[in-house]
Amino acid sequence: MSESPRGPGAAPQTPDIPVEIVDNLGRGRYELWRVDSDGGRTFIGFVGYRLQETGVVELQHTVISERFSRQGFARLLVTNLLDRLRERGERIVPTCTYVQSYLERFPHYQDLVAQGE
């Protein structure tokens, strides 16, 4: 996927397919699933996380399955995850290098970074 022509801070462009993000508490990760036309789901990838305290989530690493790499799915996952966390009033600690670089490219998400990070 290419960078948005609207410049830095513009909404990121993402693949246009039906997806679902699942908070897998038991594994400490937000999972991205493609919703298939037959109603099934295909695993795409995840962002690993750890709850540091109430309302603060450390985003540790982003992993996308080889089959879906270089197609914009990491961006899709992080964009949707950050939007979800913002809606819930939560803050992040971005230790994942992908999330760190994402925040540099899309600074309108910087307000989600917990104080002191």
Order of alpha helices (4+ residues) and beta strands (2+ residues): beta-beta-beta-beta-alpha-beta-alpha
